Amino acid sequence: MSSRNISLIRHKARCGICAHSQLVAIEQEFVNWTSPTQIASEFGISRDAIYRHACATNLTAKRQKNIRSAVEKIIEQAGDVEVNASAVVAAIGAYARIDPRGQWIERSETVNLNELFDRMTRSELDNYARDGTLPAWFPQSVLSVVATENEAPAAEDEG
């Protein structure tokens, strides 16, 4: 038997939370980022006991992987508390970058507009230069970038 198992057995024998009739609910609240002070008040246990229990049973690691839950709580309260718009936008941006496993995913998409314009026929380039019309095959996700940047690649071809 490893020392980890022995200390877990010792913990369970002495832990009031392990013996609590609502153990599962207490652990779920902790993993879902409910404040330990609030958990302690709701279940009639000490805040320190929650932290000791979480440490002994590895709930802290589960909680860290469930960071989406914490961010969800911030987003949900955006209408109920005074926060500035940038805080809400930052929370939403963070939420979008956290996958269901709690891993931070940096999404990036690179589009080489020169390659796309190189694929255009002379007629398509002329239409684009004349009235900004892009061919139907042109990726839709790029259309807004092209419109906002207002680049004129056809002018580069004239050089």
matplotlib code that plots the C-alpha trace (Angstrom):
import matplotlib.pyplot as plt

x = [0.0, 1.5, 1.8, -0.8, -3.3, -2.4, -2.9, -6.2, -7.4, -6.3, -8.0, -11.3, -11.3, -11.0, -12.7, -16.1, -16.8, -16.1, -18.7, -21.2, -24.5, -24.2, -20.6, -21.4, -23.1, -20.3, -17.7, -19.7, -20.1, -16.4, -15.5, -18.1, -16.2, -18.7, -16.9, -15.7, -17.1, -20.5, -20.2, -19.2, -22.2, -24.7, -23.6, -22.6, -18.9, -15.7, -14.0, -10.7, -12.2, -13.3, -9.7, -8.2, -10.7, -10.2, -6.4, -6.6, -9.0, -7.5, -10.6, -8.4, -7.1, -10.7, -11.7, -8.8, -9.9, -13.4, -12.4, -15.2, -17.6, -16.0, -16.0, -19.7, -20.5, -18.9, -20.8, -24.1, -23.8, -22.9, -26.5, -26.8, -23.6, -21.8, -19.1, -17.6, -18.1, -14.4, -14.7, -17.7, -16.0, -12.8, -14.8, -16.6, -13.3, -11.8, -14.8, -14.5, -10.9, -11.4, -12.4, -14.7, -11.7, -10.6, -7.7, -6.8, -7.0, -5.5, -7.5, -5.9, -6.7, -4.3, -5.5, -3.1, -5.1, -2.4, -2.8, -6.6, -6.2, -3.6, -6.3, -8.7, -9.0, -8.3, -12.1, -12.6, -9.8, -11.4, -14.8, -13.2, -11.3, -14.3, -17.1, -15.6, -17.4, -15.6, -16.1, -18.6, -15.8, -14.0, -14.1, -17.0, -14.9, -12.5, -15.1, -15.4, -11.7, -11.4, -14.3, -12.9, -9.3, -10.5, -7.4, -7.1, -4.9, -5.7, -3.8, -0.7, -1.0, -0.7, 2.9]
y = [0.0, 3.4, 6.3, 8.2, 5.4, 5.4, 9.1, 9.0, 6.2, 8.4, 11.4, 9.6, 8.2, 11.8, 14.0, 15.4, 16.1, 12.4, 11.4, 14.2, 13.0, 15.5, 14.7, 14.4, 17.8, 19.5, 18.1, 19.1, 22.7, 22.9, 21.5, 24.0, 26.9, 27.8, 29.8, 27.6, 30.2, 29.8, 26.0, 26.1, 28.2, 26.2, 22.8, 23.7, 22.8, 24.8, 26.5, 25.0, 21.5, 22.1, 23.0, 20.0, 17.7, 19.1, 18.7, 15.2, 13.9, 15.8, 17.9, 21.0, 19.4, 18.6, 22.2, 23.6, 21.5, 22.9, 26.5, 26.9, 26.7, 29.7, 31.7, 30.8, 32.2, 35.5, 35.7, 34.7, 37.6, 40.2, 41.5, 41.4, 43.2, 46.4, 45.3, 47.1, 45.8, 44.9, 42.5, 40.7, 40.6, 39.2, 36.6, 35.5, 35.4, 33.3, 31.0, 30.5, 29.4, 26.8, 23.3, 21.0, 19.3, 22.6, 23.1, 26.5, 26.4, 29.3, 29.4, 31.1, 31.2, 32.6, 33.5, 34.4, 36.8, 36.9, 33.2, 33.6, 36.5, 34.5, 31.9, 34.5, 34.7, 37.9, 38.4, 37.9, 40.3, 42.9, 42.5, 42.9, 46.0, 47.6, 47.0, 44.9, 41.7, 38.6, 35.2, 32.7, 30.3, 32.9, 31.8, 33.5, 33.9, 36.1, 38.4, 40.5, 40.9, 42.0, 44.5, 46.0, 46.3, 47.6, 46.3, 46.5, 43.6, 44.3, 47.5, 45.5, 43.5, 46.6, 47.3]
z = [0.0, -1.0, 1.4, -0.8, 0.0, 3.7, 4.0, 2.0, 4.4, 7.4, 5.8, 5.3, 8.8, 10.3, 7.7, 8.6, 4.9, 3.9, 6.6, 5.6, 4.3, 1.4, 0.4, -3.3, -3.3, -1.4, -3.8, -6.8, -5.5, -5.0, -8.4, -10.0, -8.4, -5.7, -3.0, -0.2, 2.2, 0.7, 0.7, 4.4, 5.2, 3.2, 4.5, 8.1, 7.7, 8.1, 5.2, 6.3, 6.2, 2.6, 1.6, 3.5, 1.9, -1.6, -1.2, 0.1, -2.5, -5.5, -6.0, -6.6, -9.9, -11.0, -10.1, -12.2, -15.2, -14.8, -15.3, -17.9, -14.9, -13.2, -16.4, -17.0, -13.6, -14.5, -17.8, -16.2, -13.7, -16.3, -16.2, -12.4, -11.2, -12.3, -14.7, -17.6, -21.1, -21.5, -18.6, -20.1, -23.5, -21.9, -20.0, -23.2, -25.1, -22.4, -22.4, -26.1, -25.7, -23.1, -24.4, -22.5, -20.9, -19.4, -21.7, -23.1, -26.9, -28.9, -32.1, -35.0, -38.7, -41.2, -44.7, -47.4, -49.5, -52.2, -52.8, -53.1, -55.5, -57.5, -58.1, -59.6, -63.4, -65.2, -65.6, -61.8, -61.0, -63.4, -61.7, -58.3, -59.4, -61.1, -58.4, -55.6, -56.7, -55.6, -57.2, -55.6, -54.7, -52.6, -49.0, -47.1, -44.0, -45.8, -47.3, -44.2, -43.9, -47.5, -47.0, -43.8, -45.0, -48.4, -50.1, -53.9, -55.0, -58.6, -58.4, -57.4, -60.6, -62.7, -61.5]

ax = plt.figure().add_subplot(projection="3d")
ax.plot(x, y, z, "-o")
ax.set_aspect("equal")
plt.show()
